[in-house]
Amino acid sequence: MNFKSSYLQRVYDGLESRNAEQKEFLQAVSEVLESLEPVVAANPKLEELGVIERIVEPERIIQFRVSWVDDQGKVQVNRGYRVQFNSAIGPYKGGLRLHPSVNLSVIKFLGFEQIFKNSLTTLPIGGGKGGSDFDPKG
């Protein structure tokens, strides 16, 4: 991804080097940063205050196992995730995704977008998301 802003390019390159395997997350960040180029160009204070760096990096990531017993009495183990992105204006809010395709990249992508979705509500809530690679259909 190439940005006009050297600041956004630096932020994205650093994020990409630390999260190279997280394609869904990187795609979401690149699309948001691209849309923010005019805002960043008009507001140099954003770079000085490190606003973009703070938005794209989660405050907290929790990864855990989910152990359960299926209908045949066999123990199953799945992975669970909770990503908390931004609590600057209030507690984290975001739902759960239960699907076999869930991984850390997907939850980071959804949590990142939740920041902006929640900001549109005008309620004092931050962004987060949780989920597991559990198949709710059995």
N, C-alpha and C positions, 0 to 999 in steps of 0.2 A: 504494500500500500504506500502510495506517495502523496504527501500532503504539501500544500503550498507553504504552510506555516512550519518553520524549523522547530518551533516549540512543540507543536502537535506531532511532528515526525519523531522527535526525540522521545516523547512520552510513549508513542506507539511502538517504536523500535525496542525500548526497554521492556515494555509489557510483552511484546512478542518473544524476546529472548528468554524471559522468565516463564512463559506459558506457551511455548512453541507447539505443543501437542493439543492445545485447547482451541480447535478450529472454530467451533460455534461461538465461543466467547470472543475470540479475536475478531470475527466477522461483525458481531454486534457492536463492539467498541469502534471498529473502523468506520462503520456507518454513522454512528453518533458523532464521532470526531469530525468526520467529513462535513456533517451538517452544522457543526459548531465553528467551522473555519472563519466565517464572517464575524461572528461574535468575538472570537479570540483576537482577530485582527483589530477590531474596534476597541478592545479593552485589554491593553497590555498588563494591567494590574492582575489579571487572571494568572499570568505566568509567574509574576512576582510572588503571589500568594500560594502557588502550587495547587490551584483549584482542580485542574484536570487530573493531576496525579492522584489527588485524594478521592476523586470520583471513580476512577477506573480500578482502584485497588480495594478489595473488600476489607472491612474492619476485622472480620472474623470468619473463619471457615471451620466447620466441625464435620468430621467424617467419622462414621461409626458403623458397626455391624448391626444387622437386624436378624436375629435368630428366631425361627418359628417352626412349628411342627405341622406338616401337611396332612391331608385326609388319610394318607396311607401310614401315618405315624412316623414318617421320615423327617429328620431335622433338615431344614433348609436355611441357608445363610445368604443374606443379601446385603448390599451396601446402602447406607443412608448418608445424606448430606444436608447441611444447613449452611447457607452462605448469607452473611449479614453485611450489606454494603454500606449503608449510610444512615446514621442516626442523628445527623446534625440538627434536624428539626423535630425529632420525636422518635418513638420506638419503631423497631423494624416491623414492616408488614409485608406479607407475601404468602402465597398459598403453598400447597404441596403438589408435586408431580409424582405419580406412581406409574411407571412404565418401564419395560425391560431395556429401553434405549437410554435411560437416565445415566449420566456420568457427571463428574465434577464440572466439565466444560459446559454442559447443558444447564446445570443449576446456576453456574456463574453467569451465563448468558441471560437466563430468565431473571435472576436477582438484579443484574445490572439494569435491565429494562424496567424492572419494577420501581426503581428509583424515580424514573421519569413519569411513569404511569401514576404513582402515588402523588407526585408533586402537582399533577393536574387536578387532584381532588380538593386542593386548598386546605386539607386537614394536616395537622402537624405530625406526619408519620414518615419514617424512612423506608428504605427498600431492603428486602431480603427474599429468600426463597429456600424451600426445602424439598426433599424428594428422596426416592429410593428406586433401585432397579428392579423392584418387585412387580410382578405381573398381577394386577388386581383381577384379571379374568380367570385366573387359575392356572 
